[in-house]
Amino acid sequence: MKKFLNGLKKYFAEFGTSVARGDIWTRLSLVIMGAGYAGRGQLVKGILMTLVECGFFAFTALFSWPYMAKLGTLGTVQREEVFDPLTMTKTVNDYDNSLLILLGGVIGILVIFAFLLLWISNMKTVYRIQTMKENGEHINSLREDLRTLINDRFHVTLLTLPSLGVLIINIIPILFMICIAFTNYDMNHQPPTYLFTWVGLANFKALFTSTTTITFGYVFARVLVWTLIWAVLATFTTYIGGILLAKFINNEKTIGKKVWRTLFIITIAIPQFVTLLLISKMFGDYGIVNGLCSKIGLTGFLQDIGLVSKGLSYIPFLSKPGWAHVMIILINIWVGVPYQMLIATGILMNIPNDQLESARIDGASEFQIFWKITMPYMLFITGPSLITSVIANINNFNVIYLLTNSYVTTNMAYANSNAKEVDLLITWLFTLTNDYSNFKMASVIGIVTFIICAVITLLSYTRMISGNKEEEFQ
Amino acid sequence: MKKTVKLIIRHVVLALLAFIWLIPIIWLVVTSLSANKSIDTTHFFPEHWSLDNYAQLFFRPDTAANFPAWFKNSMIIGIACCIISTMFVLMVSYAFSCMRFRSRKALMSFSIILGMFPGVLSMIAIYFVLKLFGLSDSIAGLIIVYSAGSGLGYLICKGFFDTISVSLRESAKLEGASEFTIFTRIIIPLSKPIIVYTVINSFLNPWMDFVMARLMIKSKSPADWTVAIGLFNLLQRNLIGSYFSVFCAGGVIVAIPISVLFVIMQKFYVEGITGGAVKG
């Protein structure tokens, strides 16, 4: 944190020096950004810089300012249609669209922010050129400047396009959705017909209240607990299962290792939306598994011991809480184990053989070797990816959504908040937006999910980035 | 004697496991060959066999199932994403792995933080952003959605680049090569496994994804859909009765090219993941 503040201080101090010590050309660059280059003979660069500046002002004045001006209220004029009986046409008033205002506003602010950064760094560059000129150093021509773009400053060339993509696909949408969490954008406030506006922290409050009408607090706590249980169980069952399967297949006594491995890998190769939808149909209330179970009398047996209520003629594999939770975890083992097996195979092959052999000579049993050598080695290597897969499972949309596509909740509290007993935060969020247009609550849930993931990741990742492991192998 | 028994038990257990894992796949294949269009809840194997589902899939597109169009759309998206994503990933990885510049660490931390936001959260907003640019509901829009953010997935590839000996780059520099030359002439030829991994992964991504396409494509005309949306739609309550085995046939057709790619990728996959995981 201190380092960050110092960096910030230095950043502005340099800018201050540039303005204070700059000559007429440098100071002129405060207003006309290209002046500093033009005055030192870099005419083309100067013109380009000035064009960028003009472009920015034109963009802000013509496109984003109208939106930004209304950002405080998100629009005041509601859409009204007036039917004119004389001309038989509908006229629509000049209405405000809250959604566009918010989106345009966010983009406008980002552009201003980017321009400020460019403006400050421009001043510094101009000042540097001034001092170079004063010291009689060589000033790059345009051609030479362009050459640095494939050499010393190649990273600029490389990162520009990908950063632009990330800006459009990740940064703008995330900022936008964070803003939505503080508005009342829901089914009753949908642009363009209606306006929505800022409501402060009301949505966050709603997430933690539970009354008879608002059940978000009640549901949120339960969905959160199930999300965490799911993430941990799903990660560890597939992890352990994958390692055991890999060990089993790679044992020297197994004949035809490759064939076995391929058999399991086929299941990864089929897209999840096909296999999961198929499995959800197999285990459906009137699906083939239920057909077989009632034929062999399993349904009746489970009714007798009380696992299936008497009123049902089928086993509710994916349609009742409890049953569905267990089934989801089991089916996830089916989905995840081959994948983990594939990874574990690669790592197991690299375990230093001398360790295993010396352990065997010392009389360690297979079981001891597994727990004392194989597992620590595996954990050492896959530790970071284990954390990543817990995060990935918190956000595991496919398995839950595709399996419980036809699940209908009977709990009124859940139904009130448009959730189901088997929902993860992420599927709940999706249902809220896609089916119920409840964007405000979805955003709040999204932010909460982010915080959970961030906390888990920060505890582990900071070590990974800050550790200077990356140059170890170069 | 005891050894033989053990050996047999080992293989029986393996066979049993493989059987469990393959049941849904077998069901998929046999149902796709069924003459009965709806779900058969009493028989695992169909009573009457027929290839009609495949014929219907390819030659008789109707208002609900237009597989040739879906396949074409998914193919275009897959190939475009494959090219753009691979380029982005390689470019970002080279910049972060082989070059040293001032804001490098900050950018890397920032990208990891960005990756922690749940994708589903920003999906709706992405839809609005693309709508603002007039790109929603189009194949170009989907290509942007799948590939524009791909620069963030550089970790595994960067891990691979980190293992390429630095002396190679240094000696090239002494000979007067620019960074661009080093990137295209030294690093890329040395990174074949990771490039194959990235290419296949980014090609498969749009084939496997379902949520994003569902949100982005609001068009009601089946000709505009991708394979994932189209097949999902066949299982809606009003269609499942007459299209279930067609869905299975579609699943088989999609799975074949992907399986082939997977078998090719298997080796690289393991190398890529483990390599990337160790060196983060």
Interface residues (C-beta under 8 A of the other chain):
Chain A: L99 L100 L103 G104 R147 I150 N151 D152 F154 H155 T157 L158 L159 L161 P162 S163 L164 G165 V166 I168 I169 N170 I171 I172 P173 I174 F176 M177 I180 L245 F248 I249 N251 K253 T254 I255 W260 T262 L263 F264 I265 I266 T267 I268 A269 I270 P271 Q272 F273 V274 T275 L277 L278 I279 K281 M282 Y286 G287 I288 N290 G291 W334 V337 P338 L342 I343 T345 G346 I347 N350 I381 T382 P384 S385 I391 N395 F397 N398 Y401 L402 L425 I426 L429 F430 T433 N434 F439 A442 S443 G446 I447 T449 F450 C453 A454 T457 Y461 M464 I465 K469 E470 E471 E472 F473 Q474
Chain B: K6 L7 R10 H11 V13 L14 L17 A18 I20 W21 L22 P24 I25 W27 L28 I39 D40 T41 T42 F44 F88 M91 V92 Y94 A95 S97 M99 F101 R104 K105 L107 M108 S109 S111 I112 I113 L114 M116 F117 P118 G119 V120 L121 S122 M123 I124 A125 I126 F128 V129 L132 I144 V145 S147 A148 G149 S150 G151 L152 K158 D162 T163 I164 S165 V166 S178 E179 F180 F183 W207 M208 F210 V211 R214 L215 A228 L231 F232 L235 I240 F244 F247 C248 G250 G251 V254 A255 I258 S259 L261 F262 V263 Q266 Y269 V270 E271 I273 T274 A277 V278 K279 G280
